Amino acid sequence: MGTFILIINVLIYLFVFKYTKSKFSKFGPTSFAPLFYAFFAITAVFLYYSGYYELIRHATEEKINEVSIWPYLYMLMFIGIFFYPIYKNPIEKVSSILPPHRINEKIFTIIFFTVSFIAIILLLPNMTSISSVYDQSTVADDFMDRCMGYSRFSPIQQKFLNFVKVFRTAGIPLFFFYLSYRTHKIKMIVLLGISCFLPTLLESIVNISRGAMLYLLLDIFVGYILFYNFMPKKVKRFIILTATITLSLLTIPALIITFARFSDGASGFMSIATYFGEPFLNFPLLFWGNYKGFSMGEYYFGPVISLFTEVNAPSDKISRFYYFSRITGTSIAWFRTIVGSLVMEFGYWGAIVFAVIWNKFYSYFIHIRSTTIPFNKMIIYYYCYMLLIQGIWGFNTSYDLIYRIIIVWLFFGYNFKKRTISI
């Protein structure tokens, strides 16, 4: 019965994919999102049917629920509310993107490249020991150190990496805008490409993180999907070639990490299946019905909550895991999808309220009024869409990025000559 329910879950997402593809008469961002979720739903069927999921959960002495249709219906309702701004404002109906103001573009590019260049320079010393970091005898221990809260980066390195994270949310759309409309500006494309991807690539390698490597590939692929209709064919071929080469290069450290942490052979392969299959299993089978309380926004929005009440959550990573696990009654270290992340914060009804507020808020910001869309709106669109895609693992953002991206959006909408803001 459990496998049957999981298969029904797959069919629902495949149906949504087919429906959106037919509605807009072509494959695009709106239909890709449900297809992406369907892939993880399919992997969940394999992981559950194989018995491996139950095996690893029993090994950690966790209680596993019987598979029920109700958590999957809840997830579907939540994701539908969250996805609605994208569905109602499809990029497929946009014929062109209006360029940013040149002065804004120049100021942003100079600042972004400077910050990224400093981040790269600061990370170079970490590269000298990269061979020892990826030695199979030490990589597992290094990973566990990071899980226990040990950072591989100094405070100044982390500060600039955080700056890069904010700027690249606008930098990646600008990079793909150049690939779509200004293909002759080779130097600018190279500068933006270095700024957007090299610091993040170095960070993922130094941090021994398969997830960060995958997110880097998703950055490229999501930009490709969102700007697909605006790019020349030769650029599309170049993107596919670049992504293929990047995937091939990242496969080596990813396999080293996998086999070092989970051993060679079947265990290593099943760890990969677990990475993709867990999200659609953890929330329904570990979290659903097992909550004894929720964190009232402290986990992701602690600095905001502290303005109204006392926040008791510790700051270091492993202590925070223990603290919130005690509050919720379940382990919070596993992939739980964006649904589980926000249920952990606000409870079942509170998470739905959050999704509705998010829906209304971003429906305003990404509302497409005609067949053209201003560039600053593409920044918000990219952020909102990327959060939905990464949401298969969890709520992969922080409260400060939510408002900082609004600041970047306002900057690109500001006309320095007329001193007006276009929203």
HELIX and SHEET records of a PDB file:
HELIX    1   1 GLY A    2  LYS A   23  1                                  22    
HELIX    2   2 PRO A   29  SER A   50  1                                  22    
HELIX    3   3 TYR A   52  ALA A   59  1                                   8    
HELIX    4   4 ILE A   69  LYS A   88  1                                  20    
HELIX    5   5 ILE A   91  LYS A   93  5                                   3    
HELIX    6   6 ARG A  102  MET A  127  1                                  26    
HELIX    7   7 ILE A  130  VAL A  133  1                                   4    
HELIX    8   8 VAL A  139  CYS A  147  1                                   9    
HELIX    9   9 PRO A  155  TYR A  181  1                                  27    
HELIX   10  10 ILE A  186  VAL A  206  1                                  21    
HELIX   11  11 ARG A  210  LEU A  226  1                                  17    
HELIX   12  12 TYR A  228  PHE A  230  5                                   3    
HELIX   13  13 LYS A  233  PHE A  262  1                                  30    
HELIX   14  14 ALA A  266  GLY A  277  1                                  12    
HELIX   15  15 PRO A  279  ASN A  282  1                                   4    
HELIX   16  16 PHE A  283  PHE A  287  3                                   5    
HELIX   17  17 GLU A  298  ILE A  305  1                                   8    
HELIX   18  18 LYS A  317  THR A  328  1                                  12    
HELIX   19  19 THR A  337  PHE A  365  1                                  29    
HELIX   20  20 PHE A  375  GLN A  390  1                                  16    
HELIX   21  21 TYR A  399  GLY A  413  1                                  15    
SHEET    1   A 2 SER A  96  LEU A  98  0                                        
SHEET    2   A 2 THR A 372  PRO A 374  1                                        
SHEET    1   B 2 TYR A 414  ASN A 415  0                                        
SHEET    2   B 2 THR A 420  ILE A 421 -1                                        
END                                                                             
